[in-house]
């Protein structure tokens, strides 16, 4: 039987290294309801120590990862702006079948990208 789970990885492309210490929240989206399922912080490798959504909690549906980019940029000494160009980065995505879903974030102070990884 195939099981599903969710992982993420954040890379600081401006500095060329993992984004350590970045707070991430996971939400399940059902209609207009947004339920927080997890809050984690990236480790020295830019990953969470545990799967952000483990196999035993996996359900298909719509989810959102909320990356606290502004606080991370502040913590590494990136020159502040008022307001910061990128502060909170929401990535909303669907998981349609049990599988390993990997949603990485490539981050810089003025841009980001994501993709479905493996």
C-alpha distance (Angstrom), angle and dihedral (degrees) to the residues before:
residue distance angle dihedral
X1 . . .
X2 3.79 . .
X3 3.78 115.7 .
X4 3.77 128.8 -162.4
X5 3.76 134.0 -134.6
X6 3.80 140.3 158.7
X7 3.79 131.3 -125.7
X8 3.79 134.7 172.1
X9 3.79 138.6 -166.5
X10 3.81 127.8 -164.7
X11 3.80 121.9 -154.4
X12 3.79 123.6 -172.1
X13 3.80 100.0 -139.0
X14 3.82 93.4 -175.8
X15 3.81 91.3 60.6
X16 3.80 97.3 28.7
X17 3.80 96.3 -124.7
X18 3.80 143.5 92.9
X19 3.82 115.4 -73.1
X20 3.80 101.5 -118.6
X21 3.80 120.0 -169.4
X22 3.82 97.0 23.0
X23 3.81 114.5 146.2
X24 3.82 117.2 -132.3
X25 3.79 129.4 -173.4
X26 3.80 125.4 -163.7
X27 3.81 120.7 -150.1
X28 3.79 132.3 -175.1
X29 3.82 112.3 -140.3
X30 3.81 119.5 -148.2
X31 3.80 112.0 169.0
X32 3.80 105.5 -57.4
X33 3.81 92.7 -18.8
X34 3.80 118.4 102.8
X35 3.83 114.3 -170.7
X36 3.79 121.2 -171.4
X37 3.80 110.9 -132.8
X38 3.80 103.0 172.2
X39 3.78 145.0 4.8
X40 3.79 119.0 -160.5
X41 3.79 140.6 161.4
X42 3.79 124.8 -136.1
X43 3.78 119.0 -111.1
X44 3.83 128.9 -137.9
X45 3.82 89.4 -72.5
X46 3.84 92.6 53.4
X47 3.82 91.0 -109.9
X48 3.78 132.5 107.4
X49 3.80 116.2 -104.6
X50 3.80 90.0 -125.6
X51 3.79 132.8 29.7
X52 3.78 107.1 -80.1
X53 3.82 88.1 -134.5
X54 3.81 110.9 20.9
X55 3.79 126.2 -152.4
X56 3.80 94.5 -101.8
X57 3.84 91.5 57.9
X58 3.81 98.0 39.0
X59 3.80 119.0 127.2
X60 3.77 128.8 161.1
X61 3.79 114.8 -110.1
X62 3.77 143.9 85.5
X63 3.79 120.3 -40.5
X64 3.78 139.5 175.6
X65 3.78 129.7 -149.1
X66 3.80 112.1 -157.0
X67 3.80 113.0 -159.0
X68 3.84 116.7 -161.0
X69 3.80 93.7 -143.1
X70 3.82 97.7 157.8
X71 3.80 93.9 57.0
X72 3.82 89.7 46.9
X73 3.82 91.9 50.2
X74 3.81 89.6 48.5
X75 3.82 91.0 50.3
X76 3.82 93.6 54.5
X77 3.80 93.4 47.7
X78 3.80 100.5 -105.9
X79 3.80 107.2 166.8
X80 3.81 107.1 -92.9
X81 3.77 125.2 -120.8
X82 3.78 127.2 -165.2
X83 2.94 100.4 -104.8
X84 3.79 103.7 11.1
X85 3.83 112.4 -123.4
X86 3.83 92.4 -130.2
X87 3.77 116.2 30.0
X88 3.81 112.8 141.1
X89 3.80 116.9 17.4
X90 3.82 114.6 -162.0
X91 3.79 118.4 -166.8
X92 3.81 113.5 -170.9
X93 3.80 117.2 -165.8
X94 3.78 142.5 155.3
X95 3.78 131.1 -119.5
X96 3.80 107.6 -157.2
X97 3.80 103.0 174.5
X98 3.81 138.6 15.8
X99 3.81 105.9 -79.2
X100 3.78 141.4 115.0
X101 3.80 106.2 -74.9
X102 3.79 114.4 -166.4
X103 3.81 117.0 -174.2
X104 3.81 110.5 -177.7
X105 3.80 127.1 -174.9
X106 3.81 123.6 -144.3
X107 3.80 104.7 -160.5
X108 3.80 138.6 -168.6
X109 3.83 128.8 158.8
X110 3.82 91.8 -97.4
X111 3.78 105.3 29.9
X112 3.76 148.0 16.9
X113 3.78 141.8 -171.2
X114 3.77 137.8 -165.9
X115 3.77 139.2 -173.6
X116 3.79 140.3 174.8
X117 3.75 103.1 -85.3
X118 3.77 132.3 -171.4
